[in-house]
Amino acid sequence: MPTLTDDDHSLNGSPASPPHAGDREHVYAARPETPADTASVHAVNAAAFPTPAEADLVDALRQDPSAWLPGLSYVAEAPDGSVAACALLTRCLVGGVPALALAPVATAPAHQRRGAGQAVVRALLDAARRRGEPLVLVLGHPEYYPKFGFVPASRYGIRPGFDVPDEAMMALVLDDSVPVPRGMIEYPAAFGV
């Protein structure tokens, strides 16, 4: 099952303390991942989660041509140019209609609660809009993802094939000129659901 992810919450899912004013000294530049970033993306995912499962998930998705969408894996750079955060959109289906799944979103521990995760998610969602993608889904913390415009997916008649709290399964309509599909979410095989 996909994991709840974001950079503004601790790994156990409880809200983190608010950032201190001095913590946002750096504006994180976000950009598409390049082949040179692969090892760094793996390392950030491995460091951000309690097990290597998310890092392994990204590697598996990279090998799935039906899920991996070139140009929809983004990184945010730290001041020294290293990867501070990463986020990935892959192809999923809702009621048989193509959509995107946002997962995982990971921030290196040294950059958490400083805006790196927000920078990479905003840039990635903008890239999806530019590509004409109509819908993004995320299983995430309901206190974090609404700042990007996500709402409970159930409002659109969208549901996962596993039990999660309704408020944690969210959807973001990127193009409201396209009808929003209804039905069950079909994740890529690498998600194991």
N, C-alpha and C positions, 0 to 999 in steps of 0.2 A: 504494500500500500504506500502511496506517496506520503511523505512526511510533512508535517507543518513546518514551514520555514520562513524566516526573515531575519534581518540583522538588528532589529530593535527589541528582540525578546531573547531571553536566555534559553538554553537548550531544553530545559524542562517545560517550556511552554508558558511560564509565568512572565508577566510584563517586566521588563528591565527597568531600572531606575531611569528617570529622565536624563538626557545628556546635560552636561554642564556647559555653560556658555563658551568656555575656552576649548571645548572638545571639537568644535566645528571650524578649526583654523584652516583646513584645507578644502578646496573645492575639488571633488573627485571628477576627473575627466573619464567619461565612459566611451567605449568604442567596441566594434565587433572583435570577437576573439580571432586570433591568427593561429596558424599551426605552431608558432613559437610559444604560444600561451598554454598549450595542452597540459604540460606538466604542472604549471602553476595553478591552473584551474583545478586539476586533480588535488593538489596540495591544499588549496583553500577549502574545497569541499571536505576533505579529510579532517582538516583542523576545525571546521565550523560545526561538525556534527559528532555525536558520541561514538559512532562506528564509521567504518569506511564505506558503508552502503551507498550513500549519496555520490561519493566520488566514483564508485564502481558503476552506478547508474548512468552517470554522464558518459563514462567510457563506453558502456553498452549502447546507449542511445546514439553515440557518434557512429557506431557500426551499423545502425539500422537505417537504410535509405528511405524507408517509408515513414520514419519518424523525424530524422535529422533534417533541419532546414538550414542550409548554409546562409550565414549572415544573421541568424537569430540566436546566437550565443554571444553574449556581451561580457566585457570585463570593465571594472572601474580601476583606475590606476592610483596608487599611492603617490605621495610626493617624490619618492625615489624612482618611480616608473614601474615598480613591482605591482602585481595583481593584488588589489585590496578586497575586491568583491567580484562575484560572477553571477550571472543569471542566464537561464536557458528557456527558450520556447521550442516545443516540439509539436509535431502534428498529432492530434487526437481526433476523435469523431464524437459528435453528439447526434444521436438518432441517425447515424450513418452520414451526417453532413460534416465536412472538414471544419475543425476549430483548432485552437492552440492550447497547450497546457504549459503553464509557467511553473517550472520545477526542475531542478532545485534552484533556490536563491541562497547564496552563501557569502558570508563576509569573514575575512580573516579576523581572529580574535582581537588583534591589536587595533583594528579599524571599526569594530562594532560600535553602534550607537553614535556614529560620527557623520553619517550621511552617505557612506560608500554604497550601501545596499540600496538606498533610495535613488541615488544617481544612476546606478546600473539598471534598476527596474524601469525608471522613467525613460531612459534612453532606449531600452529594449522595446517597451510598449510603443514608443514613437516610431521605431523601425518597423514594427508590425503594422502600424497604421499606414505608413508610407507604402508598404507592400500590398495594401488593400485587404489585409486580413480582417475579418469581421468580428471575431469573438475570441476571448482569452478566458481560460478557467484556471483557478488556483485553489489548492487545498492549503489554507494558511490561517494565521492568527486574525480573528475578526477585528482586533484593535489596530492592526497594521495596514492591511490591504485596502480598506475603504479610502485611505488618503490618495490612492491612485484611481479611485472611481469604482472599485469592485463592490458588488452587492451580493447577497445570497443568491446562488444559482437557482434555487427553488422558485424564485420570483418569475423565472422564465420557463419553469417546467423542466429544468435540467437537474439530473441526479446522478451520483456516482453508483457504481455497482457494489458498494461496500458501505458499512455503517460509519458515519461521521456526524458530528453535530451539524445541524442545518446551517448555522452561521459561519462554519469553517469552510464550507464548499462554496466558493464565490465565482462570479462571472463578471466580465467587463466587456460591454459591447463597444467595439471600436468603430463600427460603421452602421449607423442606425437606418441606413437606406436598404439594408439587407435584412430579410426576415430572420429572427433569432430561432435557431432550431430548438426543438424540444426532445426530451428523451434521455436515455442512458448515455453516460460518458464511456467511451471506449478508449482506454489508454494504450500507448505502445506496449508491446510484449515485455520490454525491459522493466516496466513498472511492477510486473508480477501480479496484476489484479485483473 
